[in-house]
C-alpha cells in the first residue's frame, strides 16, 4: 500500500495539487480562480477540477477520471488536447442555471497508467486562463 501512496503523491505533483486517498481511490482537487455568479450571486464553491484514479491492476493500469469546470471559450482547446492524447470525453454539461459567465463541466476518463493520465491532463490544464 505504501507504493500506492507514493504513486498518488507523484500523480498529485504532476497535477500541481494535494493527494487524498479514500476508499482505495487517489484524488487531487484543484480550485479554479474564476469570477462567476450564479443567479447574480458570487460563487467560488463549485469552481474546481478533480482528477482521480482507482482499480489499479498488476500491469500498472488504472481507471482514471476527471471532472473540471470550464469557461465556454476554454472548452475547444481543452478537449482538443485531451482527445489528441487519447482521453475519452464522457460528458459536457451544465450543473447550474443562470451563470455569468457561462460555465460547463467536462468529464473525461481513460484506462492507462495513472501518471500517463496525469501528464496528459496537465498538458490540457496548461491551456486554461489562470
N, C-alpha and C positions, 0 to 999 in steps of 0.2 A: 504494500500500500504506500510505502514511502516513495517508491518510484512514481506512483500516480500523482502524489502531491508535488513532486519535482516537475513532472510533466505539466501539471496545472499551473505551476509558477512560471514555467517557460512560456506557456500559452498566454498567460496574462501579461508577461513582459513584452511579448511581440505586439500585443494589442494596446499596450500602454495603460493597463488597468490593474486592479487588485483581484487576486484569485479568491474564489469561495468554493468549497466542496460541500455538497449537500446531497444526501441520498445517492451517492455514487456518481453524481454529475459535477463537473467542473464548470463554473461560470465566471464571467467577467462582465461587469456592468459599467458602462461609460455614460456620463451625463453630456448632453448636447447643450451648449450655451446659445440658445435661440430666444429671441424676443417674440413670444407668441401670446395671443389672447384667445380664450375660449369663452364664447358668449360675452365678449367685451371685458373679461377679467383676465389679468395676467396669470400665466400658468408656467410653472417650472417642473412640476412633479411628474409629468408624463413625457418629458423630453429626454429620452435615454436610448441607449443601444445595449443589447445584451447578446453575447456570444457564449456558446457552451458546447461541451462535448460529453458524451456518455457512451456506455456499451462498448468500451474498448476491448478489442479481440486480441488473440495471441499473435496476430500479424501486425499489430500496431494501428489498425484501422478503427475508427470510432464513428458514431453518429454525431455529426457536427451540425449545429443550428444557430441561426442568428435572427435577431429582430432589431430594427432600427427605425427611428423616426427621421423622416427626410422632408426637406422643403421641396415643393413641386419642381423647382428648377434643378435640384440636385439629383433627381431620380434617373434621368437618361444616362449620365456618365457613371454613376454608381453601379447601376445594373449592367452597363456595358463591361465594366471591369470584372464584375463577378462572373458574368456569362463567359467572357474571354478566358477566365480561369477555371471554367468547368463547374461552377457552383450553380445549383438548381434554385431558381426563383419559385417559391411556393405560394406566395400571396403578396398582393399590394392593395391596401385598403385604408380607409379612414377608421379611426377609433372615435373621433369626436366631431360633432357638427359645429358650425359657426366658428371656425378657427380663422385667425388672421395673423400671419399669412396662412395659406392652406398647408397643412402638414398631412403626410401619409405614412403608413407603417409598412415596411418591407420585411418579409420573412424569407429566409434562404437556408439552404441545407446541402450537406454532402456526406458521403461515407468515404473517408480517407484518413490518413494520419492527422491528428489534431493540429500539429504545428504547421503542416501544409495549409490547412484551412485558415489558421491564424495569419499566416503570411499573405495569403490571397485576400483575406478580409482587410488586413492592414493596408494593402495596396488600394483597395476601394475607399477606405476611410480617408486616405490622403487626398481624395478628390473633393472632400467636403469643405465648407466655407470657414471653419473655425480657425 
